[in-house]
Amino acid sequence: IALTRLSHSQCELLASDEMRRSVSEESYGKNFDEVRQRLNIACKPGERFLFFYGDRLETNGLGRVFLAHCAMHEDNPFSYCDNYFYYSWKP
């Protein structure tokens, strides 16, 4: 899977090409912030995020959500990740 780094406030945010094609960058960032804030996760240096959600989050407020919150260590950009998966996310 190819991942692209997106500029989003102070967070290092990565998205798959499929995800980037399916929604606007503005909607993607807004939904990322909402999920991250509800989980009470801050953006810090040396950490990165991978975020994916299904189209249903956009259309009716339901959908599958995946968020990986990863720490970088030396030359390994994903040395440790906390993963969050929700079958039916309700904003």
N, CA, C and O atoms as a GROMACS GRO file, in nm:
protein
  364
    1ILE      N    1   0.085  -0.117   0.000
    1ILE     CA    2   0.000   0.000   0.000
    1ILE      C    3   0.089   0.123   0.000
    1ILE      O    4   0.178   0.137   0.084
    2ALA      N    5   0.066   0.211  -0.093
    2ALA     CA    6   0.140   0.337  -0.098
    2ALA      C    7   0.076   0.438  -0.004
    2ALA      O    8  -0.046   0.459  -0.008
    3LEU      N    9   0.158   0.500   0.078
    3LEU     CA   10   0.108   0.601   0.172
    3LEU      C   11   0.166   0.737   0.135
    3LEU      O   12   0.283   0.749   0.098
    4THR      N   13   0.081   0.839   0.145
    4THR     CA   14   0.122   0.976   0.115
    4THR      C   15   0.111   1.059   0.242
    4THR      O   16   0.012   1.052   0.314
    5ARG      N   17   0.213   1.138   0.266
    5ARG     CA   18   0.212   1.227   0.382
    5ARG      C   19   0.131   1.352   0.348
    5ARG      O   20   0.151   1.414   0.244
    6LEU      N   21   0.040   1.386   0.438
    6LEU     CA   22  -0.043   1.505   0.420
    6LEU      C   23  -0.006   1.608   0.526
    6LEU      O   24   0.024   1.574   0.640
    7SER      N   25  -0.007   1.733   0.487
    7SER     CA   26   0.017   1.841   0.582
    7SER      C   27  -0.113   1.868   0.654
    7SER      O   28  -0.213   1.907   0.593
    8HIS      N   29  -0.112   1.848   0.785
    8HIS     CA   30  -0.233   1.871   0.863
    8HIS      C   31  -0.195   1.922   1.001
    8HIS      O   32  -0.148   1.845   1.085
    9SER      N   33  -0.215   2.049   1.024
    9SER     CA   34  -0.180   2.117   1.148
    9SER      C   35  -0.044   2.067   1.197
    9SER      O   36   0.053   2.072   1.121
   10GLN      N   37  -0.034   2.021   1.320
   10GLN     CA   38   0.095   1.976   1.373
   10GLN      C   39   0.112   1.825   1.365
   10GLN      O   40   0.211   1.772   1.414
   11CYS      N   41   0.017   1.756   1.305
   11CYS     CA   42   0.021   1.610   1.298
   11CYS      C   43   0.092   1.562   1.172
   11CYS      O   44   0.078   1.622   1.066
   12GLU      N   45   0.166   1.454   1.185
   12GLU     CA   46   0.218   1.385   1.068
   12GLU      C   47   0.114   1.279   1.032
   12GLU      O   48   0.099   1.179   1.102
   13LEU      N   49   0.043   1.303   0.924
   13LEU     CA   50  -0.071   1.222   0.885
   13LEU      C   51  -0.043   1.154   0.753
   13LEU      O   52  -0.002   1.218   0.656
   14LEU      N   53  -0.065   1.022   0.748
   14LEU     CA   54  -0.044   0.944   0.627
   14LEU      C   55  -0.176   0.888   0.578
   14LEU      O   56  -0.261   0.846   0.658
   15ALA      N   57  -0.194   0.887   0.446
   15ALA     CA   58  -0.317   0.835   0.387
   15ALA      C   59  -0.283   0.747   0.268
   15ALA      O   60  -0.186   0.772   0.196
   16SER      N   61  -0.364   0.644   0.247
   16SER     CA   62  -0.347   0.561   0.129
   16SER      C   63  -0.397   0.638   0.007
   16SER      O   64  -0.479   0.729   0.020
   17ASP      N   65  -0.349   0.600  -0.111
   17ASP     CA   66  -0.395   0.664  -0.234
   17ASP      C   67  -0.545   0.643  -0.252
   17ASP      O   68  -0.615   0.733  -0.299
   18GLU      N   69  -0.593   0.525  -0.217
   18GLU     CA   70  -0.737   0.496  -0.228
   18GLU      C   71  -0.819   0.591  -0.140
   18GLU      O   72  -0.921   0.643  -0.184
   19MET      N   73  -0.773   0.614  -0.019
   19MET     CA   74  -0.844   0.704   0.072
   19MET      C   75  -0.841   0.846   0.017
   19MET      O   76  -0.942   0.916   0.022
   20ARG      N   77  -0.728   0.890  -0.033
   20ARG     CA   78  -0.714   1.026  -0.086
   20ARG      C   79  -0.804   1.049  -0.206
   20ARG      O   80  -0.855   1.160  -0.224
   21ARG      N   81  -0.825   0.948  -0.286
   21ARG     CA   82  -0.913   0.962  -0.403
   21ARG      C   83  -1.060   0.964  -0.366
   21ARG      O   84  -1.142   1.018  -0.440
   22SER      N   85  -1.096   0.906  -0.251
   22SER     CA   86  -1.238   0.889  -0.218
   22SER      C   87  -1.300   1.009  -0.148
   22SER      O   88  -1.422   1.022  -0.148
   23VAL      N   89  -1.220   1.097  -0.088
   23VAL     CA   90  -1.273   1.213  -0.015
   23VAL      C   91  -1.184   1.335  -0.039
   23VAL      O   92  -1.070   1.322  -0.083
   24SER      N   93  -1.236   1.452  -0.009
   24SER     CA   94  -1.155   1.573  -0.020
   24SER      C   95  -1.055   1.577   0.096
   24SER      O   96  -1.080   1.519   0.202
   25GLU      N   97  -0.944   1.644   0.075
   25GLU     CA   98  -0.843   1.655   0.182
   25GLU      C   99  -0.900   1.729   0.302
   25GLU      O  100  -0.865   1.699   0.416
   26GLU      N  101  -0.987   1.826   0.277
   26GLU     CA  102  -1.050   1.902   0.386
   26GLU      C  103  -1.138   1.811   0.472
   26GLU      O  104  -1.130   1.815   0.595
   27SER      N  105  -1.222   1.728   0.410
   27SER     CA  106  -1.308   1.635   0.484
   27SER      C  107  -1.226   1.532   0.559
   27SER      O  108  -1.256   1.497   0.673
   28TYR      N  109  -1.121   1.484   0.495
   28TYR     CA  110  -1.034   1.385   0.556
   28TYR      C  111  -0.972   1.442   0.684
   28TYR      O  112  -0.974   1.377   0.789
   29GLY      N  113  -0.918   1.563   0.676
   29GLY     CA  114  -0.857   1.627   0.792
   29GLY      C  115  -0.957   1.655   0.903
   29GLY      O  116  -0.926   1.636   1.021
   30LYS      N  117  -1.076   1.698   0.866
   30LYS     CA  118  -1.181   1.727   0.964
   30LYS      C  119  -1.220   1.600   1.039
   30LYS      O  120  -1.233   1.600   1.162
   31ASN      N  121  -1.240   1.491   0.965
   31ASN     CA  122  -1.278   1.364   1.028
   31ASN      C  123  -1.164   1.307   1.112
   31ASN      O  124  -1.188   1.249   1.218
   32PHE      N  125  -1.040   1.322   1.066
   32PHE     CA  126  -0.924   1.279   1.145
   32PHE      C  127  -0.921   1.353   1.278
   32PHE      O  128  -0.903   1.291   1.384
   33ASP      N  129  -0.938   1.485   1.274
   33ASP     CA  130  -0.936   1.565   1.397
   33ASP      C  131  -1.047   1.522   1.492
   33ASP      O  132  -1.026   1.513   1.613
   34GLU      N  133  -1.164   1.497   1.438
   34GLU     CA  134  -1.278   1.457   1.523
   34GLU      C  135  -1.250   1.325   1.594
   34GLU      O  136  -1.272   1.313   1.715
   35VAL      N  137  -1.202   1.226   1.520
   35VAL     CA  138  -1.173   1.095   1.579
   35VAL      C  139  -1.060   1.108   1.681
   35VAL      O  140  -1.071   1.057   1.793
   36ARG      N  141  -0.952   1.176   1.644
   36ARG     CA  142  -0.836   1.191   1.733
   36ARG      C  143  -0.875   1.263   1.862
   36ARG      O  144  -0.832   1.223   1.971
   37GLN      N  145  -0.955   1.368   1.852
   37GLN     CA  146  -0.995   1.443   1.970
   37GLN      C  147  -1.089   1.362   2.060
   37GLN      O  148  -1.078   1.369   2.182
   38ARG      N  149  -1.180   1.285   2.000
   38ARG     CA  150  -1.269   1.201   2.082
   38ARG      C  151  -1.192   1.093   2.155
   38ARG      O  152  -1.232   1.051   2.264
   39LEU      N  153  -1.082   1.047   2.096
   39LEU     CA  154  -0.997   0.947   2.160
   39LEU      C  155  -0.895   1.012   2.255
   39LEU      O  156  -0.818   0.943   2.321
   40ASN      N  157  -0.896   1.144   2.260
   40ASN     CA  158  -0.806   1.221   2.346
   40ASN      C  159  -0.658   1.193   2.315
   40ASN      O  160  -0.578   1.167   2.404
   41ILE      N  161  -0.625   1.200   2.186
   41ILE     CA  162  -0.488   1.176   2.140
   41ILE      C  163  -0.433   1.307   2.084
   41ILE      O  164  -0.493   1.369   1.997
   42ALA      N  165  -0.319   1.348   2.136
   42ALA     CA  166  -0.254   1.471   2.089
   42ALA      C  167  -0.150   1.439   1.982
   42ALA      O  168  -0.099   1.327   1.975
   43CYS      N  169  -0.119   1.538   1.901
   43CYS     CA  170  -0.010   1.527   1.804
   43CYS      C  171   0.119   1.572   1.871
   43CYS      O  172   0.126   1.680   1.929
   44LYS      N  173   0.221   1.487   1.862
   44LYS     CA  174   0.349   1.518   1.924
   44LYS      C  175   0.462   1.489   1.825
   44LYS      O  176   0.445   1.404   1.737
   45PRO      N  177   0.576   1.557   1.838
   45PRO     CA  178   0.690   1.528   1.751
   45PRO      C  179   0.733   1.381   1.767
   45PRO      O  180   0.728   1.326   1.876
   46GLY      N  181   0.775   1.321   1.656
   46GLY     CA  182   0.820   1.182   1.660
   46GLY      C  183   0.708   1.081   1.653
   46GLY      O  184   0.732   0.961   1.666
   47GLU      N  185   0.585   1.128   1.632
   47GLU     CA  186   0.471   1.038   1.618
   47GLU      C  187   0.402   1.064   1.485
   47GLU      O  188   0.410   1.174   1.429
   48ARG      N  189   0.336   0.962   1.434
   48ARG     CA  190   0.264   0.976   1.308
   48ARG      C  191   0.134   0.898   1.315
   48ARG      O  192   0.116   0.812   1.401
   49PHE      N  193   0.046   0.931   1.223
   49PHE     CA  194  -0.087   0.871   1.221
   49PHE      C  195  -0.119   0.817   1.082
   49PHE      O  196  -0.082   0.876   0.981
   50LEU      N  197  -0.186   0.704   1.080
   50LEU     CA  198  -0.245   0.649   0.959
   50LEU      C  199  -0.394   0.642   0.985
   50LEU      O  200  -0.437   0.584   1.086
   51PHE      N  201  -0.475   0.700   0.896
   51PHE     CA  202  -0.618   0.713   0.919
   51PHE      C  203  -0.694   0.666   0.796
   51PHE      O  204  -0.661   0.703   0.683
   52PHE      N  205  -0.797   0.584   0.819
   52PHE     CA  206  -0.882   0.536   0.711
   52PHE      C  207  -1.025   0.527   0.762
   52PHE      O  208  -1.047   0.491   0.878
   53TYR      N  209  -1.119   0.560   0.678
   53TYR     CA  210  -1.260   0.539   0.713
   53TYR      C  211  -1.339   0.509   0.588
   53TYR      O  212  -1.300   0.547   0.477
   54GLY      N  213  -1.454   0.441   0.606
   54GLY     CA  214  -1.542   0.407   0.496
   54GLY      C  215  -1.626   0.526   0.455
   54GLY      O  216  -1.643   0.621   0.532
   55ASP      N  217  -1.680   0.522   0.334
   55ASP     CA  218  -1.761   0.631   0.280
   55ASP      C  219  -1.882   0.662   0.366
   55ASP      O  220  -1.929   0.776   0.366
   56ARG      N  221  -1.932   0.564   0.438
   56ARG     CA  222  -2.054   0.587   0.517
   56ARG      C  223  -2.035   0.694   0.623
   56ARG      O  224  -2.132   0.756   0.665
   57LEU      N  225  -1.913   0.717   0.668
   57LEU     CA  226  -1.887   0.824   0.764
   57LEU      C  227  -1.923   0.958   0.702
   57LEU      O  228  -1.971   1.049   0.770
   58GLU      N  229  -1.900   0.970   0.572
   58GLU     CA  230  -1.930   1.093   0.500
   58GLU      C  231  -2.080   1.111   0.478
   58GLU      O  232  -2.130   1.223   0.490
   59THR      N  233  -2.152   1.005   0.445
   59THR     CA  234  -2.290   1.020   0.400
   59THR      C  235  -2.394   1.015   0.509
   59THR      O  236  -2.491   1.091   0.505
   60ASN      N  237  -2.378   0.929   0.608
   60ASN     CA  238  -2.482   0.923   0.711
   60ASN      C  239  -2.429   0.911   0.853
   60ASN      O  240  -2.504   0.873   0.944
   61GLY      N  241  -2.305   0.942   0.874
   61GLY     CA  242  -2.252   0.943   1.010
   61GLY      C  243  -2.211   0.808   1.063
   61GLY      O  244  -2.175   0.798   1.180
   62LEU      N  245  -2.215   0.704   0.983
   62LEU     CA  246  -2.173   0.570   1.026
   62LEU      C  247  -2.064   0.521   0.932
   62LEU      O  248  -2.060   0.559   0.815
   63GLY      N  249  -1.978   0.438   0.984
   63GLY     CA  250  -1.876   0.380   0.898
   63GLY      C  251  -1.765   0.316   0.978
   63GLY      O  252  -1.753   0.336   1.098
   64ARG      N  253  -1.685   0.240   0.908
   64ARG     CA  254  -1.569   0.176   0.970
   64ARG      C  255  -1.456   0.276   0.977
   64ARG      O  256  -1.429   0.348   0.880
   65VAL      N  257  -1.390   0.281   1.091
   65VAL     CA  258  -1.281   0.376   1.113
   65VAL      C  259  -1.160   0.300   1.164
   65VAL      O  260  -1.171   0.215   1.253
   66PHE      N  261  -1.043   0.331   1.107
   66PHE     CA  262  -0.917   0.276   1.154
   66PHE      C  263  -0.820   0.392   1.175
   66PHE      O  264  -0.800   0.474   1.086
   67LEU      N  265  -0.760   0.397   1.294
   67LEU     CA  266  -0.659   0.497   1.325
   67LEU      C  267  -0.540   0.427   1.389
   67LEU      O  268  -0.555   0.359   1.490
   68ALA      N  269  -0.424   0.443   1.330
   68ALA     CA  270  -0.299   0.393   1.389
   68ALA      C  271  -0.220   0.513   1.438
   68ALA      O  272  -0.195   0.607   1.362
   69HIS      N  273  -0.182   0.511   1.564
   69HIS     CA  274  -0.103   0.617   1.627
   69HIS      C  275   0.034   0.556   1.654
   69HIS      O  276   0.048   0.474   1.744
   70CYS      N  277   0.134   0.597   1.578
   70CYS     CA  278   0.263   0.529   1.578
   70CYS      C  279   0.377   0.618   1.627
   70CYS      O  280   0.378   0.739   1.604
   71ALA      N  281   0.472   0.555   1.693
   71ALA     CA  282   0.594   0.623   1.736
   71ALA      C  283   0.707   0.586   1.642
   71ALA      O  284   0.716   0.471   1.596
   72MET      N  285   0.792   0.682   1.612
   72MET     CA  286   0.910   0.658   1.529
   72MET      C  287   1.030   0.637   1.620
   72MET      O  288   1.042   0.702   1.724
   73HIS      N  289   1.118   0.544   1.581
   73HIS     CA  290   1.240   0.520   1.658
   73HIS      C  291   1.353   0.494   1.560
   73HIS      O  292   1.348   0.399   1.482
   74GLU      N  293   1.456   0.578   1.566
   74GLU     CA  294   1.572   0.567   1.479
   74GLU      C  295   1.528   0.558   1.333
   74GLU      O  296   1.466   0.652   1.282
   75ASP      N  297   1.558   0.448   1.265
   75ASP     CA  298   1.524   0.440   1.122
   75ASP      C  299   1.393   0.366   1.098
   75ASP      O  300   1.359   0.339   0.982
   76ASN      N  301   1.319   0.332   1.202
   76ASN     CA  302   1.192   0.262   1.186
   76ASN      C  303   1.076   0.361   1.211
   76ASN      O  304   1.052   0.399   1.325
   77PRO      N  305   1.005   0.401   1.104
   77PRO     CA  306   0.898   0.500   1.121
   77PRO      C  307   0.773   0.445   1.189
   77PRO      O  308   0.686   0.522   1.229
   78PHE      N  309   0.763   0.313   1.202
   78PHE     CA  310   0.646   0.251   1.265
   78PHE      C  311   0.692   0.152   1.372
   78PHE      O  312   0.648   0.036   1.371
   79SER      N  313   0.779   0.195   1.462
   79SER     CA  314   0.835   0.100   1.559
   79SER      C  315   0.733   0.052   1.660
   79SER      O  316   0.746  -0.058   1.713
   80TYR      N  317   0.632   0.133   1.689
   80TYR     CA  318   0.527   0.093   1.782
   80TYR      C  319   0.400   0.168   1.745
   80TYR      O  320   0.404   0.289   1.725
   81CYS      N  321   0.287   0.096   1.738
   81CYS     CA  322   0.160   0.162   1.704
   81CYS      C  323   0.049   0.116   1.798
   81CYS      O  324   0.038  -0.002   1.831
   82ASP      N  325  -0.031   0.212   1.841
   82ASP     CA  326  -0.158   0.182   1.906
   82ASP      C  327  -0.262   0.191   1.795
   82ASP      O  328  -0.271   0.292   1.725
   83ASN      N  329  -0.341   0.085   1.780
   83ASN     CA  330  -0.439   0.080   1.672
   83ASN      C  331  -0.581   0.085   1.728
   83ASN      O  332  -0.612   0.020   1.828
   84TYR      N  333  -0.665   0.162   1.662
   84TYR     CA  334  -0.804   0.179   1.702
   84TYR      C  335  -0.892   0.145   1.582
   84TYR      O  336  -0.875   0.202   1.474
   85PHE      N  337  -0.985   0.053   1.601
   85PHE     CA  338  -1.077   0.016   1.493
   85PHE      C  339  -1.219   0.021   1.546
   85PHE      O  340  -1.249  -0.032   1.653
   86TYR      N  341  -1.305   0.085   1.471
   86TYR     CA  342  -1.447   0.096   1.507
   86TYR      C  343  -1.529   0.049   1.389
   86TYR      O  344  -1.512   0.097   1.277
   87TYR      N  345  -1.618  -0.044   1.415
   87TYR     CA  346  -1.704  -0.097   1.309
   87TYR      C  347  -1.807   0.006   1.266
   87TYR      O  348  -1.841   0.014   1.147
   88SER      N  349  -1.858   0.083   1.360
   88SER     CA  350  -1.963   0.179   1.330
   88SER      C  351  -1.938   0.308   1.408
   88SER      O  352  -1.989   0.324   1.519
   89TRP      N  353  -1.858   0.397   1.351
   89TRP     CA  354  -1.824   0.522   1.419
   89TRP      C  355  -1.939   0.621   1.405
   89TRP      O  356  -1.993   0.640   1.296
   90LYS      N  357  -1.975   0.682   1.515
   90LYS     CA  358  -2.082   0.782   1.514
   90LYS      C  359  -2.024   0.915   1.559
   90LYS      O  360  -1.993   0.932   1.677
   91PRO      N  361  -2.010   1.010   1.467
   91PRO     CA  362  -1.952   1.141   1.502
   91PRO      C  363  -2.040   1.219   1.599
   91PRO      O  364  -2.005   1.330   1.637
   0.00000   0.00000   0.00000
